[in-house]
């Protein structure tokens, strides 16, 4: 009996070598059991399309709203949150007037503003 399938094994299962890792896999295999790559061309294309559409748009923000709130809470009176948000000029002003406690009050108001702001608004304003 003649078997024309490539690399046929004695039990009659046609084997091919995986194009990704060269391990022998079944000819009808859709996924390689050694390296996990999808061997089936149409399935591979569908998977790639899915991956491309499902890729999350991850934006790295330099400043964290949570951190700004915490800093405003603990160091707001000396303008800590202003330095953190890249407004060093204002930070120095807070520092100079910290003895009046006015910066503390302003920091408290700003803390509430940060907390009420949406994440998007915060990053649009402070980066
Ligand atoms: Zn493989």
Backbone and ligand atoms as CSV (ligand in chain L), in Angstrom:
chain,resi,resn,atom,element,x,y,z
A,1,UNK,N,N,0.842,-1.195,0.000
A,1,UNK,CA,C,0.000,0.000,0.000
A,1,UNK,C,C,0.881,1.251,0.000
A,2,UNK,N,N,0.510,2.215,-0.832
A,2,UNK,CA,C,1.338,3.408,-0.981
A,2,UNK,C,C,0.712,4.591,-0.251
A,3,UNK,N,N,1.515,5.280,0.483
A,3,UNK,CA,C,1.021,6.466,1.188
A,3,UNK,C,C,1.807,7.670,0.700
A,4,UNK,N,N,1.106,8.616,0.055
A,4,UNK,CA,C,1.795,9.751,-0.545
A,4,UNK,C,C,1.913,10.952,0.413
A,5,UNK,N,N,1.259,10.841,1.553
A,5,UNK,CA,C,1.318,11.944,2.512
A,5,UNK,C,C,2.750,12.138,3.004
A,6,UNK,N,N,3.160,13.373,3.198
A,6,UNK,CA,C,4.543,13.603,3.645
A,6,UNK,C,C,4.771,13.108,5.060
A,7,UNK,N,N,5.915,12.502,5.264
A,7,UNK,CA,C,6.322,12.014,6.585
A,7,UNK,C,C,5.252,11.145,7.258
A,8,UNK,N,N,4.597,10.311,6.491
A,8,UNK,CA,C,3.550,9.479,7.073
A,8,UNK,C,C,4.133,8.573,8.142
A,9,UNK,N,N,3.416,8.494,9.236
A,9,UNK,CA,C,3.849,7.611,10.314
A,9,UNK,C,C,3.108,6.291,10.166
A,10,UNK,N,N,3.626,5.189,10.760
A,10,UNK,CA,C,3.025,3.875,10.528
A,10,UNK,C,C,1.508,3.789,10.740
A,11,UNK,N,N,0.947,4.524,11.664
A,11,UNK,CA,C,-0.489,4.388,11.911
A,11,UNK,C,C,-1.343,5.127,10.890
A,12,UNK,N,N,-0.715,5.696,9.882
A,12,UNK,CA,C,-1.465,6.293,8.786
A,12,UNK,C,C,-1.799,7.755,8.952
A,13,UNK,N,N,-1.352,8.353,10.045
A,13,UNK,CA,C,-1.624,9.784,10.246
A,13,UNK,C,C,-0.574,10.582,9.487
A,14,UNK,N,N,-1.041,11.409,8.564
A,14,UNK,CA,C,-0.112,12.209,7.783
A,14,UNK,C,C,0.519,13.289,8.662
A,15,UNK,N,N,1.836,13.391,8.569
A,15,UNK,CA,C,2.536,14.369,9.385
A,15,UNK,C,C,3.261,15.364,8.482
A,16,UNK,N,N,3.278,16.599,8.915
A,16,UNK,CA,C,4.084,17.615,8.234
A,16,UNK,C,C,4.939,18.283,9.306
A,17,UNK,N,N,5.955,18.993,8.873
A,17,UNK,CA,C,6.724,19.687,9.906
A,17,UNK,C,C,6.191,21.103,10.052
A,18,UNK,N,N,6.149,21.531,11.294
A,18,UNK,CA,C,5.617,22.858,11.604
A,18,UNK,C,C,6.492,23.923,10.947
A,19,UNK,N,N,5.893,24.882,10.246
A,19,UNK,CA,C,6.702,25.926,9.616
A,19,UNK,C,C,7.382,26.866,10.612
A,20,UNK,N,N,6.969,26.777,11.885
A,20,UNK,CA,C,7.526,27.694,12.883
A,20,UNK,C,C,8.615,27.058,13.728
A,21,UNK,N,N,8.420,25.769,14.075
A,21,UNK,CA,C,9.421,25.142,14.930
A,21,UNK,C,C,9.953,23.841,14.343
A,22,UNK,N,N,9.436,23.435,13.187
A,22,UNK,CA,C,9.914,22.248,12.466
A,22,UNK,C,C,9.640,20.925,13.168
A,23,UNK,N,N,8.825,20.937,14.205
A,23,UNK,CA,C,8.439,19.687,14.858
A,23,UNK,C,C,7.389,18.994,13.993
A,24,UNK,N,N,7.364,17.681,14.006
A,24,UNK,CA,C,6.348,16.986,13.204
A,24,UNK,C,C,4.953,17.131,13.832
A,25,UNK,N,N,4.033,17.656,13.047
A,25,UNK,CA,C,2.656,17.793,13.515
A,25,UNK,C,C,1.734,17.162,12.486
A,26,UNK,N,N,0.516,16.851,12.856
A,26,UNK,CA,C,-0.444,16.252,11.932
A,26,UNK,C,C,-0.729,17.222,10.792
A,27,UNK,N,N,-0.888,16.653,9.607
A,27,UNK,CA,C,-1.095,17.479,8.425
A,27,UNK,C,C,-2.345,18.337,8.547
A,28,UNK,N,N,-3.339,17.800,9.248
A,28,UNK,CA,C,-4.593,18.567,9.371
A,28,UNK,C,C,-4.612,19.468,10.609
A,29,UNK,N,N,-3.485,19.505,11.325
A,29,UNK,CA,C,-3.440,20.319,12.546
A,29,UNK,C,C,-3.644,21.786,12.226
A,30,UNK,N,N,-4.415,22.450,13.079
A,30,UNK,CA,C,-4.630,23.888,12.895
A,30,UNK,C,C,-3.664,24.677,13.760
A,31,UNK,N,N,-3.285,24.059,14.867
A,31,UNK,CA,C,-2.353,24.695,15.792
A,31,UNK,C,C,-1.224,23.720,16.077
A,32,UNK,N,N,-0.020,24.190,16.128
A,32,UNK,CA,C,1.105,23.318,16.451
A,32,UNK,C,C,1.078,23.022,17.939
A,33,UNK,N,N,1.227,21.717,18.287
A,33,UNK,CA,C,1.164,21.384,19.714
A,33,UNK,C,C,2.511,21.597,20.392
A,34,UNK,N,N,3.525,21.916,19.621
A,34,UNK,CA,C,4.841,22.130,20.233
A,34,UNK,C,C,5.081,23.601,20.535
A,35,UNK,N,N,4.840,24.460,19.534
A,35,UNK,CA,C,5.142,25.883,19.759
A,35,UNK,C,C,3.874,26.717,19.926
A,36,UNK,N,N,2.697,26.109,19.680
A,36,UNK,CA,C,1.451,26.833,19.887
A,36,UNK,C,C,1.070,27.774,18.758
A,37,UNK,N,N,1.885,27.831,17.722
A,37,UNK,CA,C,1.566,28.704,16.589
A,37,UNK,C,C,0.388,28.134,15.802
A,38,UNK,N,N,-0.424,29.009,15.242
A,38,UNK,CA,C,-1.522,28.576,14.392
A,38,UNK,C,C,-0.954,28.288,13.004
A,39,UNK,N,N,-1.142,27.080,12.562
A,39,UNK,CA,C,-0.558,26.654,11.294
A,39,UNK,C,C,-1.530,26.905,10.145
A,40,UNK,N,N,-2.815,26.720,10.426
A,40,UNK,CA,C,-3.849,26.890,9.413
A,40,UNK,C,C,-3.856,28.351,8.933
A,41,UNK,N,N,-3.706,28.541,7.634
A,41,UNK,CA,C,-3.519,29.889,7.080
A,41,UNK,C,C,-4.722,30.802,7.328
A,42,UNK,N,N,-5.934,30.282,7.031
A,42,UNK,CA,C,-7.112,31.143,7.175
A,42,UNK,C,C,-7.378,31.453,8.648
A,43,UNK,N,N,-7.106,30.460,9.509
A,43,UNK,CA,C,-7.316,30.663,10.936
A,43,UNK,C,C,-6.302,31.665,11.479
A,44,UNK,N,N,-5.082,31.572,10.927
A,44,UNK,CA,C,-4.026,32.477,11.351
A,44,UNK,C,C,-4.385,33.923,11.005
A,45,UNK,N,N,-4.916,34.098,9.800
A,45,UNK,CA,C,-5.303,35.447,9.359
A,45,UNK,C,C,-6.421,35.999,10.238
A,46,UNK,N,N,-7.386,35.135,10.550
A,46,UNK,CA,C,-8.508,35.554,11.393
A,46,UNK,C,C,-8.006,35.951,12.773
A,47,UNK,N,N,-7.046,35.168,13.310
A,47,UNK,CA,C,-6.490,35.463,14.633
A,47,UNK,C,C,-5.732,36.783,14.638
A,48,UNK,N,N,-4.976,37.007,13.555
A,48,UNK,CA,C,-4.203,38.245,13.474
A,48,UNK,C,C,-5.119,39.459,13.379
A,49,UNK,N,N,-6.210,39.299,12.614
A,49,UNK,CA,C,-7.177,40.395,12.478
A,49,UNK,C,C,-7.809,40.703,13.827
A,50,UNK,N,N,-8.094,39.633,14.575
A,50,UNK,CA,C,-8.706,39.772,15.898
A,50,UNK,C,C,-7.745,40.461,16.858
A,51,UNK,N,N,-6.477,40.043,16.796
A,51,UNK,CA,C,-5.459,40.637,17.657
A,51,UNK,C,C,-5.309,42.125,17.364
A,52,UNK,N,N,-5.316,42.459,16.068
A,52,UNK,CA,C,-5.125,43.859,15.668
A,52,UNK,C,C,-6.281,44.726,16.148
A,53,UNK,N,N,-7.502,44.168,16.103
A,53,UNK,CA,C,-8.662,44.961,16.501
A,53,UNK,C,C,-8.816,45.012,18.017
A,54,UNK,N,N,-8.321,43.959,18.702
A,54,UNK,CA,C,-8.508,43.893,20.148
A,54,UNK,C,C,-7.378,44.578,20.912
A,55,UNK,N,N,-6.345,45.008,20.189
A,55,UNK,CA,C,-5.201,45.609,20.880
A,55,UNK,C,C,-5.663,46.862,21.618
A,56,UNK,N,N,-5.478,46.901,22.915
A,56,UNK,CA,C,-5.964,48.073,23.651
A,56,UNK,C,C,-5.108,49.299,23.355
A,57,UNK,N,N,-5.783,50.426,23.292
A,57,UNK,CA,C,-5.057,51.670,23.074
A,57,UNK,C,C,-4.593,52.131,24.443
A,58,UNK,N,N,-3.369,51.794,24.761
A,58,UNK,CA,C,-2.848,52.101,26.080
A,58,UNK,C,C,-2.048,53.396,26.019
A,59,UNK,N,N,-2.531,54.369,26.732
A,59,UNK,CA,C,-1.849,55.662,26.735
A,59,UNK,C,C,-1.105,55.796,28.057
A,60,UNK,N,N,0.161,56.065,27.957
A,60,UNK,CA,C,0.958,56.245,29.169
A,60,UNK,C,C,0.872,57.692,29.605
A,61,UNK,N,N,0.369,57.894,30.801
A,61,UNK,CA,C,0.303,59.246,31.321
A,61,UNK,C,C,1.491,59.475,32.239
A,62,UNK,N,N,2.075,60.645,32.073
A,62,UNK,CA,C,3.234,60.967,32.904
A,62,UNK,C,C,2.796,61.248,34.336
A,63,UNK,N,N,1.609,61.815,34.494
A,63,UNK,CA,C,1.134,62.204,35.816
A,63,UNK,C,C,-0.069,61.340,36.209
A,64,UNK,N,N,-0.093,61.002,37.480
A,64,UNK,CA,C,-1.207,60.208,37.965
A,64,UNK,C,C,-2.124,61.097,38.798
A,65,UNK,N,N,-3.407,61.001,38.543
A,65,UNK,CA,C,-4.382,61.810,39.278
A,65,UNK,C,C,-4.378,61.423,40.752
A,66,UNK,N,N,-4.295,60.120,40.990
A,66,UNK,CA,C,-4.280,59.622,42.368
A,66,UNK,C,C,-3.108,60.183,43.149
A,67,UNK,N,N,-1.936,60.200,42.492
A,67,UNK,CA,C,-0.737,60.719,43.154
A,67,UNK,C,C,-0.888,62.211,43.427
A,68,UNK,N,N,-1.454,62.941,42.459
A,68,UNK,CA,C,-1.638,64.390,42.631
A,68,UNK,C,C,-2.558,64.670,43.820
A,69,UNK,N,N,-3.601,63.863,43.976
A,69,UNK,CA,C,-4.540,64.028,45.096
A,69,UNK,C,C,-3.832,63.773,46.425
A,70,UNK,N,N,-3.058,62.683,46.470
A,70,UNK,CA,C,-2.337,62.341,47.701
A,70,UNK,C,C,-1.322,63.414,48.065
A,71,UNK,N,N,-0.595,63.892,47.055
A,71,UNK,CA,C,0.421,64.914,47.315
A,71,UNK,C,C,-0.258,66.213,47.773
A,72,UNK,N,N,-1.380,66.557,47.130
A,72,UNK,CA,C,-2.108,67.762,47.528
A,72,UNK,C,C,-2.582,67.643,48.974
A,73,UNK,N,N,-2.935,66.439,49.376
A,73,UNK,CA,C,-3.434,66.190,50.729
A,73,UNK,C,C,-2.325,66.362,51.775
A,74,UNK,N,N,-1.147,65.765,51.481
A,74,UNK,CA,C,-0.087,65.773,52.484
A,74,UNK,C,C,0.906,66.920,52.324
A,75,UNK,N,N,1.162,67.325,51.092
A,75,UNK,CA,C,2.165,68.365,50.851
A,75,UNK,C,C,1.575,69.571,50.137
A,76,UNK,N,N,0.261,69.632,50.087
A,76,UNK,CA,C,-0.414,70.711,49.364
A,76,UNK,C,C,-0.059,72.094,49.898
A,77,UNK,N,N,0.099,72.208,51.213
A,77,UNK,CA,C,0.398,73.482,51.857
A,77,UNK,C,C,1.718,74.084,51.422
A,78,UNK,N,N,2.640,73.235,50.943
A,78,UNK,CA,C,3.922,73.744,50.452
A,78,UNK,C,C,4.025,73.578,48.939
A,79,UNK,N,N,2.875,73.367,48.288
A,79,UNK,CA,C,2.832,73.321,46.821
A,79,UNK,C,C,3.354,72.041,46.197
A,80,UNK,N,N,3.424,70.983,46.978
A,80,UNK,CA,C,3.941,69.698,46.472
A,80,UNK,C,C,3.280,69.240,45.188
A,81,UNK,N,N,1.956,69.357,45.137
A,81,UNK,CA,C,1.217,68.896,43.956
A,81,UNK,C,C,1.506,69.773,42.741
A,82,UNK,N,N,1.826,71.054,42.987
A,82,UNK,CA,C,2.155,71.956,41.882
A,82,UNK,C,C,3.495,71.555,41.264
A,83,UNK,N,N,4.474,71.228,42.131
A,83,UNK,CA,C,5.765,70.764,41.623
A,83,UNK,C,C,5.566,69.459,40.847
A,84,UNK,N,N,4.720,68.590,41.420
A,84,UNK,CA,C,4.458,67.292,40.787
A,84,UNK,C,C,3.843,67.476,39.403
A,85,UNK,N,N,2.944,68.446,39.263
A,85,UNK,CA,C,2.248,68.656,37.996
A,85,UNK,C,C,3.016,69.573,37.051
A,86,UNK,N,N,4.256,69.844,37.392
A,86,UNK,CA,C,5.111,70.613,36.503
A,86,UNK,C,C,4.859,72.110,36.545
A,87,UNK,N,N,4.155,72.585,37.594
A,87,UNK,CA,C,3.912,74.023,37.733
A,87,UNK,C,C,4.795,74.543,38.863
A,88,UNK,N,N,6.102,74.497,38.618
A,88,UNK,CA,C,7.073,74.824,39.668
A,88,UNK,C,C,6.942,76.261,40.144
A,89,UNK,N,N,6.615,77.166,39.232
A,89,UNK,CA,C,6.457,78.575,39.591
A,89,UNK,C,C,5.396,78.747,40.659
A,90,UNK,N,N,4.252,78.108,40.446
A,90,UNK,CA,C,3.162,78.147,41.423
A,90,UNK,C,C,3.585,77.444,42.704
A,91,UNK,N,N,4.338,76.354,42.536
A,91,UNK,CA,C,4.814,75.592,43.688
A,91,UNK,C,C,5.640,76.467,44.616
A,92,UNK,N,N,6.511,77.273,44.016
A,92,UNK,CA,C,7.367,78.168,44.804
A,92,UNK,C,C,6.511,79.215,45.529
A,93,UNK,N,N,5.494,79.705,44.834
A,93,UNK,CA,C,4.553,80.670,45.425
A,93,UNK,C,C,3.871,80.073,46.667
A,94,UNK,N,N,3.426,78.820,46.521
A,94,UNK,CA,C,2.789,78.114,47.649
A,94,UNK,C,C,3.772,78.005,48.803
A,95,UNK,N,N,5.024,77.667,48.429
A,95,UNK,CA,C,6.074,77.460,49.424
A,95,UNK,C,C,6.337,78.766,50.185
A,96,UNK,N,N,6.396,79.880,49.447
A,96,UNK,CA,C,6.681,81.190,50.043
A,96,UNK,C,C,5.573,81.625,51.001
A,97,UNK,N,N,4.327,81.253,50.657
A,97,UNK,CA,C,3.206,81.718,51.471
A,97,UNK,C,C,2.627,80.632,52.377
A,98,UNK,N,N,3.387,79.552,52.538
A,98,UNK,CA,C,2.850,78.423,53.303
A,98,UNK,C,C,2.529,78.816,54.746
A,99,UNK,N,N,3.299,79.794,55.284
A,99,UNK,CA,C,3.079,80.234,56.674
A,99,UNK,C,C,1.724,80.913,56.867
A,100,UNK,N,N,1.111,81.398,55.765
A,100,UNK,CA,C,-0.206,82.050,55.862
A,100,UNK,C,C,-1.343,81.023,55.880
A,101,UNK,N,N,-0.990,79.781,55.562
A,101,UNK,CA,C,-1.950,78.667,55.453
A,101,UNK,C,C,-2.948,78.836,54.303
A,102,UNK,N,N,-2.813,79.941,53.555
A,102,UNK,CA,C,-3.692,80.114,52.392
A,102,UNK,C,C,-3.421,79.010,51.347
A,103,UNK,N,N,-2.123,78.716,51.062
A,103,UNK,CA,C,-1.868,77.618,50.112
A,103,UNK,C,C,-2.514,76.302,50.524
A,104,UNK,N,N,-2.568,76.048,51.832
A,104,UNK,CA,C,-3.201,74.815,52.325
A,104,UNK,C,C,-4.665,74.765,51.941
A,105,UNK,N,N,-5.305,75.943,52.069
A,105,UNK,CA,C,-6.743,76.015,51.742
A,105,UNK,C,C,-6.943,75.842,50.233
A,106,UNK,N,N,-6.070,76.525,49.460
A,106,UNK,CA,C,-6.167,76.398,48.002
A,106,UNK,C,C,-5.897,74.941,47.595
A,107,UNK,N,N,-4.895,74.332,48.223
A,107,UNK,CA,C,-4.539,72.945,47.901
A,107,UNK,C,C,-5.717,72.011,48.175
A,108,UNK,N,N,-6.431,72.316,49.255
A,108,UNK,CA,C,-7.585,71.491,49.620
A,108,UNK,C,C,-8.681,71.609,48.554
A,109,UNK,N,N,-8.879,72.843,48.082
A,109,UNK,CA,C,-9.875,73.069,47.023
A,109,UNK,C,C,-9.423,72.343,45.745
A,110,UNK,N,N,-8.107,72.463,45.446
A,110,UNK,CA,C,-7.590,71.803,44.241
A,110,UNK,C,C,-7.713,70.287,44.334
A,111,UNK,N,N,-7.474,69.780,45.540
A,111,UNK,CA,C,-7.625,68.343,45.781
A,111,UNK,C,C,-9.042,67.903,45.410
A,112,UNK,N,N,-10.016,68.698,45.826
A,112,UNK,CA,C,-11.416,68.373,45.531
A,112,UNK,C,C,-11.665,68.463,44.022
A,113,UNK,N,N,-11.046,69.483,43.389
A,113,UNK,CA,C,-11.197,69.628,41.929
A,113,UNK,C,C,-10.613,68.398,41.219
A,114,UNK,N,N,-9.395,67.985,41.650
A,114,UNK,CA,C,-8.778,66.805,41.020
A,114,UNK,C,C,-9.676,65.582,41.207
A,115,UNK,N,N,-10.223,65.461,42.400
A,115,UNK,CA,C,-11.040,64.289,42.713
A,115,UNK,C,C,-12.343,64.274,41.901
A,116,UNK,N,N,-12.856,65.477,41.604
A,116,UNK,CA,C,-14.119,65.560,40.859
A,116,UNK,C,C,-13.912,65.481,39.349
A,117,UNK,N,N,-12.707,65.816,38.929
A,117,UNK,CA,C,-12.372,65.786,37.499
A,117,UNK,C,C,-12.405,64.366,36.979
A,118,UNK,N,N,-12.783,64.219,35.713
A,118,UNK,CA,C,-12.677,62.888,35.132
A,118,UNK,C,C,-11.202,62.643,34.801
A,119,UNK,N,N,-10.842,61.379,34.726
A,119,UNK,CA,C,-9.460,60.990,34.420
A,119,UNK,C,C,-8.992,61.666,33.115
A,120,UNK,N,N,-9.865,61.716,32.120
A,120,UNK,CA,C,-9.520,62.303,30.822
A,120,UNK,C,C,-9.259,63.800,30.939
A,121,UNK,N,N,-10.136,64.488,31.685
A,121,UNK,CA,C,-9.969,65.927,31.863
A,121,UNK,C,C,-8.657,66.227,32.561
A,122,UNK,N,N,-8.359,65.391,33.582
A,122,UNK,CA,C,-7.132,65.597,34.341
A,122,UNK,C,C,-5.908,65.521,33.435
A,123,UNK,N,N,-5.870,64.483,32.598
A,123,UNK,CA,C,-4.708,64.287,31.736
A,123,UNK,C,C,-4.658,65.311,30.619
A,124,UNK,N,N,-5.846,65.770,30.190
A,124,UNK,CA,C,-5.881,66.809,29.150
A,124,UNK,C,C,-5.270,68.093,29.705
A,125,UNK,N,N,-5.488,68.326,31.002
A,125,UNK,CA,C,-5.008,69.554,31.605
A,125,UNK,C,C,-3.547,69.478,32.073
A,126,UNK,N,N,-3.186,68.344,32.683
A,126,UNK,CA,C,-1.868,68.244,33.303
A,126,UNK,C,C,-0.912,67.254,32.635
A,127,UNK,N,N,-1.416,66.483,31.696
A,127,UNK,CA,C,-0.531,65.533,31.008
A,127,UNK,C,C,-0.432,64.199,31.707
L,1,ZN,ZN,ZN,5.478,24.507,15.955
